[in-house]
């Protein structure tokens, strides 16, 4: 493989090898091996690139695409594709949550107009939106995220700070 720039990129951020290892989810020994010039798997390179917030090609001293291994050249595209698919799956979950809430709200209004339910049922609608959001986050983080990690290994789990509001 080409000469790596991992150590330089890490130092530019003021990070230790331990911090890079922790942020990328790989072993410190792996960071040490990479910085000494050893080869790495595409998944490891992708994890380091995500941690450093750079495209995989930026990990190499020579960015000439002809010099890069074809697997490395395609890794950025595969990573973007995996991330887009993961984001669509999570957005789909939150869209379903929103659709159910809207349906519940409409049904509640109709039943209130027909005098079938008490006005207190609006508390149930509020509870759906508040508690449902909390339960939804747990479902995404505990159930959906691990499945998406397996299905889209080059993607990363969003911590919720940029998640679309439901």
N, C-alpha and C positions, 0 to 999 in steps of 0.2 A: 504494500500500500504506500501511498504518498506520505510525506512528512506531515505530522500532525501539528496543529496550532493550539491544542487543548490547554497546555500549560500557560501559554501567553494569554489566551482568552480568559482563563481562570484568574490569572494575576491581574488583568485589566479590571476585573470586578472586585479585586481585593479578597478573593475567596481562598480558603485553604483547600487542600485535597479532600479533607474530611467533609467540608461543606459541599463541595461539588458531588461527592459520593452520596451524601444524604439527600441533596436536592434532586439528583438524577435517579436515585434508587438503586445504585450499583455499589459494589464493595470498594473500599478505599484501595485495596490491593489492585483492583482492576484499573482505577484511575492512575495509580503508580505505573502499572505496566503500559498503559496507553501513552503516558507522558514519556516513557523511556523508549517509545518507538515500536511497541508490539502491535500486532493487528487486533482488530476487534470485530465482533459481529455487527451486522447492520442494526439490530435492535439496540445494542449497547451504544452505538454511535448516535442513533436517534434519541435515546434517553439523555445523552450528554448534550446534544444540540438543543433539546427542549429545555433542559435545565439552564443552559447558557443563553437561551432565547435567540438562537442563530440558526440559519439553515445548515443542514449537514455539510454541504459543500464548504462552508466557512470554517470547518474544523481542520481543513487541509491547507498546507502552505501554498500549494499550487491549485488555483481554482480553475485552471483550464479544463473544460469538460472532457476534452479528448484524453487528458491524463488521468481522469478519475475512472475508477472501476464502474462498469455499467450499473451495477447494483447500487452504488452510492449515488450516481446521477439520478436514478429513479426513486431514491428513498425520500427525497423532499416531496415529490409528487404523491407517492404512496402515503406519506404521513399526512399531507393535506387532505387526501381522499378519505383516509380513515377518520380524521378529525371531523370532516364535513358529515360523514355518515353517522358518527357518534352524536354530533350536534343535532342532526335531524331526528334521531331516535329520542333524545331527551326532549327536544322541542315537541315532538309528537305526544310524548307522555303529558307534558304540561298543556298542550292543546286539548287533549282528552279530558283532563281535569277541568279546564275552563268550560268545555262544552257540557260536561255533566253539571257543573255549577249553574250555568245559564239555563239548562233544561230544568233543573230543580227549582230555580228562581221563577221561571215562567209557570211551571206547574203549581207552585205555591200561590202565585198571584191569581191564577185561574180558579183554584180551589177556594181562595178567600172571596173572590167575586161571587162564586156560587154558594157562599156561606157554608162550605163543608168543613173548613178548618177555622180555628181560632187565630186572631191576629198574632198570638204568641208564636205561631209557627215561623214568623220572620226571624226569631232567635235561632231556629234550626238552620235557616239560610246563612245567617251570620256565622254560626258555628261551622258550617260546611267550609266557608271561605277561610276562616282562621285556622281551625284544626286540620282541615284538609290540606292546607298549604304546608303545615308542619309535618303531617303524616306523609305528604308527597315528597318532601325533602328526604325523609328517612327512607322511603321506598327507592328514590333515585340513588341515594348514597349507599344504602346497604344491599339492595337487591339488584337494581338496574346497572349501577356502575361496575360491579365485578363481572357481570355478564358482558358488558360492553368492552371491558378491559381484555377479556378473552377473545372477543370477536374482532376488535379493532386494536391490536396490540401497539400500534404506532401512535395512537391518540392519547390524549390526556383528559383526566376527569376534571371538570370545572368545579371549583370549590363553592359555587353558588353566587359569587359576587357579580358575575355578568349574566347569570341565568335570566331568561325572559320571564317577566312577571306573568303569573297565571291568573 
